[in-house]
């Protein structure tokens, strides 16, 4: 399933121009669709250092059989990521180095 950057950005209810620009640059610089193709189609997927949740949203939308958990230390980015509505996607604001209860 091909998902466009515009589709992903439209999932965020309120992006500042800076956040939108950041995600657009990220999309162009990082091969996110190519990386997403390597992610298993089902199961629990952890996105460590998920930032605003752009990649998390991409892989969650590609397969409803994935349960995607995005984790990042930046509370502002997690707050924005939490504004995304997707049944198989959730976010945690935490230091991944201090997490002891991450799923396998």
Biopython code that builds the backbone (N, CA, C, O; Angstrom):
import numpy as np
from Bio.PDB.StructureBuilder import StructureBuilder

atoms = [
    (1, "UNK", "N", (0.844, -1.177, 0.000)),
    (1, "UNK", "CA", (0.000, 0.000, 0.000)),
    (1, "UNK", "C", (0.893, 1.245, 0.000)),
    (1, "UNK", "O", (1.740, 1.419, 0.877)),
    (2, "UNK", "N", (0.689, 2.092, -0.986)),
    (2, "UNK", "CA", (1.476, 3.319, -1.074)),
    (2, "UNK", "C", (0.768, 4.440, -0.325)),
    (2, "UNK", "O", (-0.402, 4.730, -0.573)),
    (3, "UNK", "N", (1.490, 5.058, 0.587)),
    (3, "UNK", "CA", (0.962, 6.157, 1.391)),
    (3, "UNK", "C", (1.829, 7.373, 1.109)),
    (3, "UNK", "O", (3.056, 7.306, 1.186)),
    (4, "UNK", "N", (1.184, 8.476, 0.785)),
    (4, "UNK", "CA", (1.938, 9.683, 0.436)),
    (4, "UNK", "C", (2.263, 10.509, 1.681)),
    (4, "UNK", "O", (1.640, 10.364, 2.733)),
    (5, "UNK", "N", (3.242, 11.362, 1.526)),
    (5, "UNK", "CA", (3.595, 12.288, 2.605)),
    (5, "UNK", "C", (2.411, 13.186, 2.936)),
    (5, "UNK", "O", (2.158, 13.469, 4.107)),
    (6, "UNK", "N", (1.689, 13.634, 1.928)),
    (6, "UNK", "CA", (0.515, 14.491, 2.164)),
    (6, "UNK", "C", (-0.518, 13.773, 3.031)),
    (6, "UNK", "O", (-1.097, 14.378, 3.933)),
    (7, "UNK", "N", (-0.751, 12.483, 2.761)),
    (7, "UNK", "CA", (-1.685, 11.701, 3.577)),
    (7, "UNK", "C", (-1.238, 11.668, 5.034)),
    (7, "UNK", "O", (-2.050, 11.825, 5.946)),
    (8, "UNK", "N", (0.047, 11.463, 5.243)),
    (8, "UNK", "CA", (0.579, 11.391, 6.604)),
    (8, "UNK", "C", (0.478, 12.742, 7.304)),
    (8, "UNK", "O", (0.050, 12.815, 8.456)),
    (9, "UNK", "N", (0.864, 13.801, 6.619)),
    (9, "UNK", "CA", (0.821, 15.129, 7.235)),
    (9, "UNK", "C", (-0.611, 15.540, 7.565)),
    (9, "UNK", "O", (-0.842, 16.232, 8.557)),
    (10, "UNK", "N", (-1.567, 15.124, 6.752)),
    (10, "UNK", "CA", (-2.969, 15.442, 7.013)),
    (10, "UNK", "C", (-3.511, 14.747, 8.262)),
    (10, "UNK", "O", (-4.554, 15.140, 8.785)),
    (11, "UNK", "N", (-2.814, 13.727, 8.739)),
    (11, "UNK", "CA", (-3.246, 13.022, 9.953)),
    (11, "UNK", "C", (-2.987, 13.834, 11.214)),
    (11, "UNK", "O", (-3.598, 13.595, 12.256)),
    (12, "UNK", "N", (-2.077, 14.793, 11.111)),
    (12, "UNK", "CA", (-1.765, 15.651, 12.259)),
    (12, "UNK", "C", (-2.745, 16.826, 12.252)),
    (12, "UNK", "O", (-2.770, 17.596, 11.292)),
    (13, "UNK", "N", (-3.550, 16.976, 13.302)),
    (13, "UNK", "CA", (-4.571, 18.026, 13.290)),
    (13, "UNK", "C", (-4.026, 19.458, 13.277)),
    (13, "UNK", "O", (-4.667, 20.357, 12.734)),
    (14, "UNK", "N", (-2.866, 19.671, 13.862)),
    (14, "UNK", "CA", (-2.342, 21.046, 13.924)),
    (14, "UNK", "C", (-0.820, 21.014, 13.889)),
    (14, "UNK", "O", (-0.166, 20.761, 14.901)),
    (15, "UNK", "N", (-0.275, 21.271, 12.716)),
    (15, "UNK", "CA", (1.177, 21.342, 12.573)),
    (15, "UNK", "C", (1.582, 22.795, 12.378)),
    (15, "UNK", "O", (0.935, 23.533, 11.636)),
    (16, "UNK", "N", (2.648, 23.200, 13.043)),
    (16, "UNK", "CA", (3.211, 24.510, 12.758)),
    (16, "UNK", "C", (3.957, 24.399, 11.433)),
    (16, "UNK", "O", (4.250, 23.293, 10.980)),
    (17, "UNK", "N", (4.260, 25.514, 10.818)),
    (17, "UNK", "CA", (5.001, 25.460, 9.548)),
    (17, "UNK", "C", (6.372, 24.840, 9.762)),
    (17, "UNK", "O", (6.906, 24.175, 8.875)),
    (18, "UNK", "N", (6.943, 25.061, 10.953)),
    (18, "UNK", "CA", (8.262, 24.504, 11.270)),
    (18, "UNK", "C", (8.212, 22.978, 11.365)),
    (18, "UNK", "O", (9.083, 22.287, 10.837)),
    (19, "UNK", "N", (7.181, 22.459, 12.043)),
    (19, "UNK", "CA", (7.025, 21.007, 12.175)),
    (19, "UNK", "C", (6.763, 20.375, 10.810)),
    (19, "UNK", "O", (7.322, 19.329, 10.480)),
    (20, "UNK", "N", (5.911, 21.019, 10.027)),
    (20, "UNK", "CA", (5.607, 20.515, 8.681)),
    (20, "UNK", "C", (6.873, 20.483, 7.816)),
    (20, "UNK", "O", (7.135, 19.496, 7.127)),
    (21, "UNK", "N", (7.649, 21.563, 7.857)),
    (21, "UNK", "CA", (8.885, 21.626, 7.092)),
    (21, "UNK", "C", (9.871, 20.552, 7.552)),
    (21, "UNK", "O", (10.517, 19.901, 6.732)),
    (22, "UNK", "N", (9.979, 20.375, 8.863)),
    (22, "UNK", "CA", (10.871, 19.351, 9.416)),
    (22, "UNK", "C", (10.495, 17.962, 8.874)),
    (22, "UNK", "O", (11.362, 17.196, 8.454)),
    (23, "UNK", "N", (9.207, 17.655, 8.891)),
    (23, "UNK", "CA", (8.757, 16.341, 8.415)),
    (23, "UNK", "C", (8.950, 16.189, 6.915)),
    (23, "UNK", "O", (9.282, 15.104, 6.437)),
    (24, "UNK", "N", (8.746, 17.259, 6.177)),
    (24, "UNK", "CA", (8.953, 17.195, 4.719)),
    (24, "UNK", "C", (10.425, 16.940, 4.395)),
    (24, "UNK", "O", (10.740, 16.145, 3.510)),
    (25, "UNK", "N", (11.313, 17.606, 5.104)),
    (25, "UNK", "CA", (12.749, 17.392, 4.895)),
    (25, "UNK", "C", (13.126, 15.974, 5.306)),
    (25, "UNK", "O", (13.880, 15.298, 4.605)),
    (26, "UNK", "N", (12.607, 15.532, 6.429)),
    (26, "UNK", "CA", (12.886, 14.175, 6.918)),
    (26, "UNK", "C", (12.479, 13.135, 5.869)),
    (26, "UNK", "O", (13.206, 12.175, 5.612)),
    (27, "UNK", "N", (11.316, 13.345, 5.276)),
    (27, "UNK", "CA", (10.793, 12.430, 4.256)),
    (27, "UNK", "C", (11.713, 12.378, 3.040)),
    (27, "UNK", "O", (11.928, 11.314, 2.460)),
    (28, "UNK", "N", (12.250, 13.529, 2.662)),
    (28, "UNK", "CA", (13.122, 13.596, 1.481)),
    (28, "UNK", "C", (14.521, 13.039, 1.755)),
    (28, "UNK", "O", (15.138, 12.437, 0.877)),
    (29, "UNK", "N", (15.012, 13.242, 2.975)),
    (29, "UNK", "CA", (16.378, 12.842, 3.319)),
    (29, "UNK", "C", (16.467, 11.377, 3.726)),
    (29, "UNK", "O", (17.434, 10.694, 3.388)),
    (30, "UNK", "N", (15.484, 10.903, 4.434)),
    (30, "UNK", "CA", (15.489, 9.520, 4.937)),
    (30, "UNK", "C", (14.619, 8.640, 4.031)),
    (30, "UNK", "O", (13.529, 9.061, 3.643)),
    (31, "UNK", "N", (15.063, 7.460, 3.695)),
    (31, "UNK", "CA", (14.272, 6.576, 2.831)),
    (31, "UNK", "C", (13.191, 5.836, 3.637)),
    (31, "UNK", "O", (13.203, 4.608, 3.717)),
    (32, "UNK", "N", (12.266, 6.589, 4.228)),
    (32, "UNK", "CA", (11.278, 5.988, 5.119)),
    (32, "UNK", "C", (10.437, 4.899, 4.452)),
    (32, "UNK", "O", (10.249, 3.847, 5.062)),
    (33, "UNK", "N", (9.920, 5.092, 3.233)),
    (33, "UNK", "CA", (9.162, 3.996, 2.612)),
    (33, "UNK", "C", (10.005, 2.733, 2.383)),
    (33, "UNK", "O", (9.503, 1.618, 2.525)),
    (34, "UNK", "N", (11.267, 2.908, 2.034)),
    (34, "UNK", "CA", (12.139, 1.747, 1.820)),
    (34, "UNK", "C", (12.401, 1.022, 3.139)),
    (34, "UNK", "O", (12.438, -0.208, 3.176)),
    (35, "UNK", "N", (12.581, 1.771, 4.205)),
    (35, "UNK", "CA", (12.789, 1.162, 5.524)),
    (35, "UNK", "C", (11.507, 0.462, 5.968)),
    (35, "UNK", "O", (11.556, -0.643, 6.509)),
    (36, "UNK", "N", (10.367, 1.102, 5.740)),
    (36, "UNK", "CA", (9.081, 0.525, 6.133)),
    (36, "UNK", "C", (8.841, -0.813, 5.446)),
    (36, "UNK", "O", (8.209, -1.702, 6.018)),
    (37, "UNK", "N", (9.338, -0.960, 4.233)),
    (37, "UNK", "CA", (9.171, -2.229, 3.498)),
    (37, "UNK", "C", (9.888, -3.380, 4.192)),
    (37, "UNK", "O", (9.568, -4.542, 3.941)),
    (38, "UNK", "N", (10.842, -3.084, 5.054)),
    (38, "UNK", "CA", (11.606, -4.116, 5.755)),
    (38, "UNK", "C", (11.003, -4.487, 7.113)),
    (38, "UNK", "O", (11.457, -5.430, 7.762)),
    (39, "UNK", "N", (9.991, -3.750, 7.533)),
    (39, "UNK", "CA", (9.354, -3.988, 8.830)),
    (39, "UNK", "C", (8.370, -5.154, 8.697)),
    (39, "UNK", "O", (7.616, -5.215, 7.726)),
    (40, "UNK", "N", (8.371, -6.075, 9.660)),
    (40, "UNK", "CA", (7.429, -7.197, 9.588)),
    (40, "UNK", "C", (5.983, -6.693, 9.461)),
    (40, "UNK", "O", (5.642, -5.666, 10.047)),
    (41, "UNK", "N", (5.141, -7.389, 8.717)),
    (41, "UNK", "CA", (3.772, -6.923, 8.473)),
    (41, "UNK", "C", (2.830, -7.064, 9.666)),
    (41, "UNK", "O", (1.724, -6.524, 9.649)),
    (42, "UNK", "N", (3.257, -7.782, 10.696)),
    (42, "UNK", "CA", (2.392, -7.983, 11.861)),
    (42, "UNK", "C", (3.239, -8.061, 13.125)),
    (42, "UNK", "O", (4.435, -8.347, 13.078)),
    (43, "UNK", "N", (2.595, -7.803, 14.245)),
    (43, "UNK", "CA", (3.271, -7.900, 15.532)),
    (43, "UNK", "C", (3.471, -6.538, 16.164)),
    (43, "UNK", "O", (3.026, -5.515, 15.642)),
    (44, "UNK", "N", (4.148, -6.548, 17.298)),
    (44, "UNK", "CA", (4.449, -5.310, 18.007)),
    (44, "UNK", "C", (5.742, -4.731, 17.454)),
    (44, "UNK", "O", (6.771, -5.405, 17.415)),
    (45, "UNK", "N", (5.680, -3.483, 17.029)),
    (45, "UNK", "CA", (6.830, -2.798, 16.449)),
    (45, "UNK", "C", (7.156, -1.599, 17.334)),
    (45, "UNK", "O", (6.292, -0.762, 17.592)),
    (46, "UNK", "N", (8.400, -1.517, 17.798)),
    (46, "UNK", "CA", (8.841, -0.372, 18.595)),
    (46, "UNK", "C", (9.604, 0.590, 17.698)),
    (46, "UNK", "O", (10.523, 0.190, 16.983)),
    (47, "UNK", "N", (9.221, 1.854, 17.739)),
    (47, "UNK", "CA", (9.945, 2.901, 17.020)),
    (47, "UNK", "C", (10.657, 3.732, 18.076)),
    (47, "UNK", "O", (10.078, 4.654, 18.650)),
    (48, "UNK", "N", (11.918, 3.397, 18.327)),
    (48, "UNK", "CA", (12.701, 4.066, 19.366)),
    (48, "UNK", "C", (13.268, 5.366, 18.824)),
    (48, "UNK", "O", (13.933, 5.382, 17.788)),
    (49, "UNK", "N", (12.999, 6.453, 19.530)),
    (49, "UNK", "CA", (13.404, 7.771, 19.048)),
    (49, "UNK", "C", (12.468, 8.222, 17.937)),
    (49, "UNK", "O", (12.924, 8.712, 16.904)),
    (50, "UNK", "N", (11.174, 8.064, 18.136)),
    (50, "UNK", "CA", (10.170, 8.283, 17.084)),
    (50, "UNK", "C", (9.933, 9.742, 16.718)),
    (50, "UNK", "O", (9.315, 10.027, 15.692)),
    (51, "UNK", "N", (10.413, 10.668, 17.539)),
    (51, "UNK", "CA", (10.201, 12.083, 17.231)),
    (51, "UNK", "C", (8.727, 12.430, 17.155)),
    (51, "UNK", "O", (7.964, 12.135, 18.074)),
    (52, "UNK", "N", (8.325, 13.059, 16.052)),
    (52, "UNK", "CA", (6.932, 13.482, 15.857)),
    (52, "UNK", "C", (6.007, 12.319, 15.503)),
    (52, "UNK", "O", (4.787, 12.481, 15.507)),
    (53, "UNK", "N", (6.566, 11.158, 15.201)),
    (53, "UNK", "CA", (5.753, 9.986, 14.908)),
    (53, "UNK", "C", (5.461, 9.755, 13.433)),
    (53, "UNK", "O", (4.575, 8.966, 13.105)),
    (54, "UNK", "N", (6.176, 10.414, 12.543)),
    (54, "UNK", "CA", (5.923, 10.271, 11.112)),
    (54, "UNK", "C", (6.135, 8.829, 10.638)),
    (54, "UNK", "O", (5.271, 8.264, 9.967)),
    (55, "UNK", "N", (7.278, 8.236, 10.983)),
    (55, "UNK", "CA", (7.547, 6.853, 10.567)),
    (55, "UNK", "C", (6.601, 5.884, 11.273)),
    (55, "UNK", "O", (6.124, 4.927, 10.662)),
    (56, "UNK", "N", (6.332, 6.122, 12.537)),
    (56, "UNK", "CA", (5.386, 5.271, 13.282)),
    (56, "UNK", "C", (4.031, 5.247, 12.588)),
    (56, "UNK", "O", (3.421, 4.191, 12.422)),
    (57, "UNK", "N", (3.571, 6.429, 12.187)),
    (57, "UNK", "CA", (2.283, 6.521, 11.499)),
    (57, "UNK", "C", (2.328, 5.781, 10.162)),
    (57, "UNK", "O", (1.388, 5.065, 9.817)),
    (58, "UNK", "N", (3.396, 5.949, 9.426)),
    (58, "UNK", "CA", (3.535, 5.266, 8.135)),
    (58, "UNK", "C", (3.397, 3.759, 8.294)),
    (58, "UNK", "O", (2.607, 3.130, 7.590)),
    (59, "UNK", "N", (4.154, 3.180, 9.205)),
    (59, "UNK", "CA", (4.113, 1.715, 9.325)),
    (59, "UNK", "C", (2.807, 1.229, 9.950)),
    (59, "UNK", "O", (2.363, 0.118, 9.660)),
    (60, "UNK", "N", (2.190, 2.039, 10.800)),
    (60, "UNK", "CA", (0.887, 1.662, 11.366)),
    (60, "UNK", "C", (-0.188, 1.656, 10.277)),
    (60, "UNK", "O", (-1.045, 0.773, 10.244)),
    (61, "UNK", "N", (-0.132, 2.637, 9.400)),
    (61, "UNK", "CA", (-1.126, 2.708, 8.316)),
    (61, "UNK", "C", (-0.925, 1.620, 7.268)),
    (61, "UNK", "O", (-1.890, 1.166, 6.652)),
    (62, "UNK", "N", (0.307, 1.201, 7.064)),
    (62, "UNK", "CA", (0.574, 0.178, 6.057)),
    (62, "UNK", "C", (-0.024, -1.173, 6.417)),
    (62, "UNK", "O", (-0.386, -1.951, 5.534)),
    (63, "UNK", "N", (-0.130, -1.455, 7.716)),
    (63, "UNK", "CA", (-0.643, -2.764, 8.123)),
    (63, "UNK", "C", (-1.378, -2.661, 9.456)),
    (63, "UNK", "O", (-0.762, -2.373, 10.483)),
    (64, "UNK", "N", (-2.698, -2.896, 9.448)),
    (64, "UNK", "CA", (-3.442, -2.880, 10.707)),
    (64, "UNK", "C", (-3.063, -4.033, 11.640)),
    (64, "UNK", "O", (-3.460, -4.044, 12.805)),
    (65, "UNK", "N", (-2.297, -5.002, 11.133)),
    (65, "UNK", "CA", (-1.850, -6.119, 11.964)),
    (65, "UNK", "C", (-0.627, -5.745, 12.798)),
    (65, "UNK", "O", (-0.171, -6.535, 13.625)),
    (66, "UNK", "N", (-0.103, -4.551, 12.582)),
    (66, "UNK", "CA", (1.021, -4.060, 13.397)),
    (66, "UNK", "C", (0.465, -3.260, 14.570)),
    (66, "UNK", "O", (-0.471, -2.474, 14.421)),
    (67, "UNK", "N", (1.053, -3.476, 15.721)),
    (67, "UNK", "CA", (0.781, -2.648, 16.892)),
    (67, "UNK", "C", (2.052, -1.825, 17.096)),
    (67, "UNK", "O", (3.060, -2.348, 17.571)),
    (68, "UNK", "N", (2.007, -0.538, 16.739)),
    (68, "UNK", "CA", (3.199, 0.303, 16.727)),
    (68, "UNK", "C", (3.247, 1.157, 17.989)),
    (68, "UNK", "O", (2.274, 1.818, 18.351)),
    (69, "UNK", "N", (4.402, 1.127, 18.648)),
    (69, "UNK", "CA", (4.632, 1.934, 19.842)),
    (69, "UNK", "C", (5.827, 2.834, 19.565)),
    (69, "UNK", "O", (6.940, 2.356, 19.349)),
    (70, "UNK", "N", (5.586, 4.138, 19.574)),
    (70, "UNK", "CA", (6.651, 5.113, 19.376)),
    (70, "UNK", "C", (7.107, 5.644, 20.728)),
    (70, "UNK", "O", (6.288, 6.004, 21.574)),
    (71, "UNK", "N", (8.409, 5.689, 20.923)),
    (71, "UNK", "CA", (8.980, 6.165, 22.193)),
    (71, "UNK", "C", (10.003, 7.251, 21.898)),
    (71, "UNK", "O", (10.871, 7.091, 21.040)),
    (72, "UNK", "N", (9.883, 8.366, 22.629)),
    (72, "UNK", "CA", (10.836, 9.455, 22.468)),
    (72, "UNK", "C", (10.948, 10.215, 23.785)),
    (72, "UNK", "O", (10.008, 10.236, 24.579)),
    (73, "UNK", "N", (12.082, 10.827, 24.006)),
    (73, "UNK", "CA", (12.349, 11.591, 25.222)),
    (73, "UNK", "C", (11.768, 12.998, 25.166)),
    (73, "UNK", "O", (11.510, 13.600, 26.208)),
    (74, "UNK", "N", (11.558, 13.531, 23.961)),
    (74, "UNK", "CA", (11.092, 14.905, 23.774)),
    (74, "UNK", "C", (9.572, 14.989, 23.973)),
    (74, "UNK", "O", (8.799, 14.532, 23.132)),
    (75, "UNK", "N", (9.167, 15.574, 25.084)),
    (75, "UNK", "CA", (7.738, 15.650, 25.439)),
    (75, "UNK", "C", (6.928, 16.432, 24.414)),
    (75, "UNK", "O", (5.782, 16.074, 24.143)),
    (76, "UNK", "N", (7.492, 17.490, 23.836)),
    (76, "UNK", "CA", (6.763, 18.289, 22.848)),
    (76, "UNK", "C", (6.486, 17.468, 21.586)),
    (76, "UNK", "O", (5.402, 17.547, 21.009)),
    (77, "UNK", "N", (7.466, 16.692, 21.170)),
    (77, "UNK", "CA", (7.264, 15.854, 19.979)),
    (77, "UNK", "C", (6.243, 14.751, 20.253)),
    (77, "UNK", "O", (5.411, 14.445, 19.398)),
    (78, "UNK", "N", (6.304, 14.167, 21.421)),
    (78, "UNK", "CA", (5.330, 13.124, 21.779)),
    (78, "UNK", "C", (3.930, 13.708, 21.885)),
    (78, "UNK", "O", (2.958, 13.065, 21.490)),
    (79, "UNK", "N", (3.822, 14.905, 22.406)),
    (79, "UNK", "CA", (2.501, 15.550, 22.500)),
    (79, "UNK", "C", (1.889, 15.713, 21.106)),
    (79, "UNK", "O", (0.700, 15.465, 20.908)),
    (80, "UNK", "N", (2.711, 16.131, 20.152)),
    (80, "UNK", "CA", (2.222, 16.254, 18.778)),
    (80, "UNK", "C", (1.877, 14.874, 18.209)),
    (80, "UNK", "O", (0.840, 14.707, 17.567)),
    (81, "UNK", "N", (2.736, 13.901, 18.444)),
    (81, "UNK", "CA", (2.489, 12.544, 17.939)),
    (81, "UNK", "C", (1.189, 11.965, 18.504)),
    (81, "UNK", "O", (0.463, 11.261, 17.801)),
    (82, "UNK", "N", (0.904, 12.258, 19.748)),
    (82, "UNK", "CA", (-0.314, 11.738, 20.378)),
    (82, "UNK", "C", (-1.591, 12.314, 19.780)),
    (82, "UNK", "O", (-2.679, 11.797, 20.030)),
    (83, "UNK", "N", (-1.470, 13.371, 19.001)),
    (83, "UNK", "CA", (-2.651, 13.944, 18.361)),
    (83, "UNK", "C", (-3.104, 13.123, 17.155)),
    (83, "UNK", "O", (-4.182, 13.362, 16.610)),
    (84, "UNK", "N", (-2.286, 12.157, 16.738)),
    (84, "UNK", "CA", (-2.636, 11.280, 15.617)),
    (84, "UNK", "C", (-3.651, 10.248, 16.101)),
    (84, "UNK", "O", (-3.477, 9.637, 17.156)),
    (85, "UNK", "N", (-4.688, 10.065, 15.337)),
    (85, "UNK", "CA", (-5.700, 9.063, 15.682)),
    (85, "UNK", "C", (-5.493, 7.821, 14.828)),
    (85, "UNK", "O", (-5.728, 7.842, 13.620)),
    (86, "UNK", "N", (-5.055, 6.751, 15.456)),
    (86, "UNK", "CA", (-4.898, 5.465, 14.767)),
    (86, "UNK", "C", (-5.063, 4.363, 15.817)),
    (86, "UNK", "O", (-4.436, 4.420, 16.875)),
    (87, "UNK", "N", (-5.896, 3.370, 15.535)),
    (87, "UNK", "CA", (-6.176, 2.341, 16.546)),
    (87, "UNK", "C", (-4.985, 1.452, 16.896)),
    (87, "UNK", "O", (-4.951, 0.874, 17.983)),
    (88, "UNK", "N", (-4.022, 1.335, 16.008)),
    (88, "UNK", "CA", (-2.884, 0.439, 16.244)),
    (88, "UNK", "C", (-1.595, 1.209, 16.513)),
    (88, "UNK", "O", (-0.501, 0.719, 16.233)),
    (89, "UNK", "N", (-1.731, 2.411, 17.057)),
    (89, "UNK", "CA", (-0.576, 3.279, 17.261)),
    (89, "UNK", "C", (-0.695, 3.993, 18.601)),
    (89, "UNK", "O", (-1.736, 4.556, 18.938)),
    (90, "UNK", "N", (0.409, 3.952, 19.360)),
    (90, "UNK", "CA", (0.446, 4.728, 20.606)),
    (90, "UNK", "C", (1.854, 5.235, 20.837)),
    (90, "UNK", "O", (2.818, 4.740, 20.254)),
    (91, "UNK", "N", (1.951, 6.234, 21.700)),
    (91, "UNK", "CA", (3.234, 6.881, 21.952)),
    (91, "UNK", "C", (3.509, 6.962, 23.444)),
    (91, "UNK", "O", (2.593, 7.064, 24.260)),
    (92, "UNK", "N", (4.791, 6.914, 23.780)),
    (92, "UNK", "CA", (5.247, 6.998, 25.170)),
    (92, "UNK", "C", (6.373, 8.014, 25.229)),
    (92, "UNK", "O", (7.305, 7.970, 24.425)),
    (93, "UNK", "N", (6.283, 8.924, 26.180)),
    (93, "UNK", "CA", (7.372, 9.864, 26.411)),
    (93, "UNK", "C", (8.246, 9.272, 27.506)),
    (93, "UNK", "O", (7.841, 9.214, 28.667)),
    (94, "UNK", "N", (9.439, 8.836, 27.140)),
    (94, "UNK", "CA", (10.317, 8.181, 28.103)),
    (94, "UNK", "C", (11.733, 8.105, 27.563)),
    (94, "UNK", "O", (11.973, 8.248, 26.364)),
    (95, "UNK", "N", (12.655, 7.876, 28.470)),
    (95, "UNK", "CA", (14.050, 7.625, 28.125)),
    (95, "UNK", "C", (14.163, 6.135, 27.828)),
    (95, "UNK", "O", (13.996, 5.310, 28.726)),
    (96, "UNK", "N", (14.443, 5.784, 26.585)),
    (96, "UNK", "CA", (14.466, 4.365, 26.218)),
    (96, "UNK", "C", (15.547, 3.594, 26.965)),
    (96, "UNK", "O", (15.415, 2.387, 27.168)),
    (97, "UNK", "N", (16.611, 4.273, 27.374)),
    (97, "UNK", "CA", (17.680, 3.607, 28.116)),
    (97, "UNK", "C", (17.215, 3.202, 29.509)),
    (97, "UNK", "O", (17.777, 2.287, 30.110)),
    (98, "UNK", "N", (16.191, 3.879, 30.028)),
    (98, "UNK", "CA", (15.698, 3.578, 31.368)),
    (98, "UNK", "C", (14.505, 2.636, 31.364)),
    (98, "UNK", "O", (14.019, 2.251, 32.427)),
    (99, "UNK", "N", (14.027, 2.259, 30.182)),
    (99, "UNK", "CA", (12.860, 1.393, 30.091)),
    (99, "UNK", "C", (13.256, -0.068, 30.331)),
    (99, "UNK", "O", (14.170, -0.593, 29.694)),
    (100, "UNK", "N", (12.557, -0.700, 31.249)),
    (100, "UNK", "CA", (12.835, -2.113, 31.537)),
    (100, "UNK", "C", (11.670, -3.006, 31.133)),
    (100, "UNK", "O", (11.788, -4.231, 31.163)),
    (101, "UNK", "N", (10.547, -2.402, 30.757)),
    (101, "UNK", "CA", (9.372, -3.202, 30.444)),
    (101, "UNK", "C", (8.948, -3.083, 28.977)),
    (101, "UNK", "O", (7.756, -3.131, 28.672)),
    (102, "UNK", "N", (9.905, -2.930, 28.082)),
    (102, "UNK", "CA", (9.587, -2.864, 26.659)),
    (102, "UNK", "C", (9.178, -4.249, 26.162)),
    (102, "UNK", "O", (9.740, -5.261, 26.582)),
    (103, "UNK", "N", (8.191, -4.284, 25.263)),
    (103, "UNK", "CA", (7.814, -5.584, 24.715)),
    (103, "UNK", "C", (8.927, -6.174, 23.863)),
    (103, "UNK", "O", (9.761, -5.440, 23.334)),
    (104, "UNK", "N", (8.943, -7.500, 23.728)),
    (104, "UNK", "CA", (9.982, -8.131, 22.896)),
    (104, "UNK", "C", (9.853, -7.751, 21.435)),
    (104, "UNK", "O", (10.648, -8.197, 20.609)),
]
sb = StructureBuilder()
sb.init_structure("model")
sb.init_model(0)
sb.init_chain("A")
sb.init_seg("    ")
for serial, (resi, resn, name, xyz) in enumerate(atoms, 1):
    if name == "N":
        sb.init_residue(resn, " ", resi, " ")
    sb.init_atom(name, np.array(xyz, "f"), 0.0, 1.0, " ", f" {name:<3s}", serial, name[0])
structure = sb.get_structure()
